[in-house]
């Protein structure tokens, strides 16, 4: 697999530069949970006493039965939810003290691949991938080559002008991955990224994630696909009954 040259895949070097400049990223944790609990409204806690960390350049699977709370945990990692109790630190910051103005800057350092893709049907594949950069106010001339190269890397070079309704499920998944990577994240969170594709494509997507990790990005993949996890020797965060066990 040809490695892209774009800076989006030098996340490890970017994290090291932030550490050297005192940006608050500790050596051993990009994200840290300490005794975290989560409940919705007045209901019971669905996540209880979660304590773990995501280290720089690490690769891990988040697994557990359907309904175990994997998506809720990803939302906590992405700071779209706040814990009911406990401490969540992201890039050295206590998320409880992050202001609304500071939140977008922290989130840009985290890429997310959602289960439902969240592509905009009226935009081409190229435009969907470039959208996060457009939102930041960047000129197309500054990112066009990077978007094209990234689309080629995920195998969509010949589909960049296609609209999402005519893409297959696997193509939509790869477009969503490319969009998550274009902002040069230090961490990639993928929620069931192989849930709607056949086994050969699932293996190809896993190779994309492992190559991305080799190039410096920390990766967390939420999945219940045991056969997929068995293909790669990686840490497993197992979520069941609201608690986690970690298999190194």
C-alpha positions in Angstrom: 0.0 0.0 0.0 1.5 3.3 -1.0 1.8 5.8 1.9 0.5 9.3 1.2 2.9 12.1 1.5 0.5 14.6 3.0 1.0 16.0 6.5 -2.2 14.4 7.7 -0.3 11.2 8.3 2.5 12.7 10.4 0.3 12.8 13.5 3.0 11.3 15.7 5.5 14.1 14.8 2.7 16.7 15.4 2.0 15.3 18.9 5.7 15.3 19.7 5.9 19.0 18.7 3.0 19.8 20.9 4.6 18.1 23.8 7.9 19.9 23.3 6.0 23.2 23.1 4.2 22.6 26.4 0.8 22.0 24.9 -0.3 19.7 27.7 0.0 16.3 26.0 1.6 13.9 28.5 3.9 11.3 27.2 1.7 8.4 28.3 -1.8 9.6 27.7 -3.6 11.5 24.9 -6.9 10.6 26.6 -7.4 9.4 30.2 -10.5 8.3 32.0 -10.5 8.1 35.8 -13.5 6.5 37.6 -15.9 7.8 34.9 -19.6 7.1 35.1 -22.4 8.0 32.7 -26.2 8.0 32.9 -28.8 9.6 30.8 -31.3 11.7 32.7 -32.5 10.0 35.9 -31.9 6.5 34.5 -29.4 4.0 35.8 -25.7 4.3 35.0 -24.9 2.7 31.7 -21.1 3.2 32.1 -19.5 2.7 35.5 -16.1 3.3 37.0 -14.2 3.4 33.7 -10.4 3.9 34.1 -8.1 3.6 31.1 -5.9 5.7 28.8 -5.2 6.0 25.1 -1.5 6.5 24.6 0.2 8.2 21.6 0.7 6.0 18.6 -1.4 3.2 20.1 -3.9 0.9 18.5 -6.8 -0.7 20.3 -10.2 -2.3 19.7 -13.2 -1.3 21.8 -15.5 -4.3 21.9 -18.5 -5.7 23.7 -22.1 -6.9 23.0 -24.6 -4.8 21.2 -26.0 -2.2 23.5 -23.0 -2.3 25.8 -22.4 1.4 25.5 -19.6 1.5 22.9 -21.1 4.5 21.0 -21.7 6.4 24.3 -18.0 5.8 25.2 -16.9 7.2 21.8 -19.1 10.2 22.4 -17.3 10.8 25.7 -13.9 10.4 24.0 -15.0 13.0 21.3 -16.4 15.3 24.0 -19.9 15.3 22.6 -21.0 14.0 26.0 -19.8 14.9 29.5 -19.5 12.2 32.2 -21.9 12.2 35.1 -19.0 11.6 37.4 -15.3 11.0 37.3 -12.5 12.7 35.3 -11.9 12.8 31.5 -8.7 14.4 30.4 -8.2 15.0 26.6 -4.8 16.2 25.5 -4.0 17.1 29.2 -7.2 19.1 29.6 -10.0 18.3 32.1 -13.0 18.2 29.7 -15.2 19.7 32.5 -13.2 22.9 32.3 -13.1 23.2 28.5 -15.0 26.2 27.3 -17.3 26.3 24.3 -14.7 28.4 22.4 -12.0 25.9 23.1 -13.9 22.8 22.2 -13.6 22.9 18.4 -9.9 23.2 18.5 -9.6 20.1 20.7 -12.1 18.2 18.5 -10.1 18.9 15.4 -7.3 16.8 16.9 -9.7 13.8 17.0 -11.0 12.2 13.8 -14.3 10.3 14.1 -15.8 7.7 11.6 -19.5 7.4 12.5 -21.6 4.3 12.0 -24.0 6.1 9.6 -21.2 7.8 7.6 -22.9 11.3 7.8 -22.0 12.2 4.2 -23.9 15.0 2.6 -25.8 13.7 -0.4 -25.7 17.0 -2.4 -21.8 17.1 -2.3 -19.4 15.0 -4.3 -17.1 12.6 -2.5 -14.3 15.1 -3.0 -16.4 17.9 -1.5 -17.5 15.7 1.5 -13.8 15.0 2.3 -12.8 18.6 1.9 -15.7 20.0 3.9 -13.9 20.2 7.3 -11.2 22.3 5.7 -13.8 24.5 4.0 -15.5 25.0 7.4 -12.1 26.2 8.7 -12.0 28.8 5.9 -9.1 27.4 4.0 -8.7 28.1 0.3 -9.2 25.1 -2.0 -5.8 25.7 -3.6 -4.2 25.0 -0.2 -5.8 21.5 0.2 -6.9 20.2 -3.2 -3.8 18.0 -3.7 -4.0 16.6 -0.2 -7.7 15.7 -0.6 -7.0 14.0 -4.0 -4.0 12.1 -2.6 -6.0 10.9 0.5 -8.9 9.7 -1.7 -6.4 7.8 -3.8 -4.9 6.2 -0.7 -8.3 4.9 0.5 -9.1 3.7 -3.0 -11.5 6.3 -4.2 -9.4 8.2 -6.7 -11.8 7.3 -9.5 -14.9 8.1 -7.4 -14.1 11.6 -6.2 -16.8 13.2 -8.4 -19.5 10.7 -7.5 -22.3 11.7 -5.2 -23.0 9.6 -2.0 -26.3 8.0 -3.2 -24.4 6.2 -6.0 -21.6 4.9 -3.8 -21.6 1.4 -2.3 -21.6 0.9 1.4 -17.8 0.2 1.4 -17.1 3.3 -0.7 -19.2 5.5 1.7 -17.2 4.0 4.6 -13.9 4.8 3.0 -15.1 8.4 2.2 -16.0 8.8 5.8 -12.6 7.6 6.8 -10.9 10.0 4.5 -13.0 12.9 5.8 -12.0 12.0 9.4 -8.3 12.0 8.4 -8.2 15.2 6.4 -7.9 17.5 9.4 -4.7 15.6 10.5 -6.0 14.1 13.7 -3.7 12.6 16.4 -6.4 10.1 17.3 -8.9 8.3 15.1 -12.1 6.9 16.6 -14.0 4.5 14.3 -17.5 3.3 15.4 -18.2 -0.1 13.8 -16.4 0.8 10.6 -16.7 -2.7 9.1 -20.3 -3.3 10.2 -21.8 -2.8 6.7 -19.2 -4.3 4.5 -18.2 -7.8 3.4 -15.2 -9.6 4.9 -12.7 -8.8 2.1 -13.4 -5.1 2.4 -13.3 -5.3 6.2 -9.8 -6.7 5.9 -8.9 -3.9 3.5 -10.3 -1.3 5.9 -8.3 -2.8 8.8 -5.1 -2.5 6.7 -5.9 1.2 6.2 -6.2 1.6 9.9 -3.1 -0.3 10.8 -1.1 1.6 8.2 -2.4 4.9 9.6 -1.3 3.8 13.0 2.1 2.9 11.7 2.4 6.4 10.4 1.8 7.9 13.9 -2.0 8.2 14.6 -3.5 6.6 17.6 -6.5 4.4 16.6 -9.5 3.1 18.5 -11.9 0.8 16.5 -15.3 0.0 18.1 -16.4 -3.4 16.8 -18.1 -6.6 17.8 -16.4 -8.5 14.9 -14.2 -11.1 16.7 -12.9 -12.5 13.4 -11.7 -9.0 12.5 -10.0 -8.5 15.8 -8.2 -11.8 15.6 -6.4 -10.7 12.5 -4.4 -8.1 14.4 -2.6 -8.4 17.7 -3.8 -5.3 19.5 -5.0 -4.2 22.9 -8.8 -4.9 23.5 -11.0 -2.7 25.7 -13.9 -5.0 26.5 -17.1 -3.2 27.6 -19.8 -5.3 29.3 -22.4 -4.5 32.0 -21.2 -0.9 32.0 -17.6 -1.8 33.0 -14.4 -2.5 31.1 -11.8 -5.1 31.1 -8.5 -4.6 29.2 -6.7 -7.3 27.4 -3.1 -6.2 26.4 
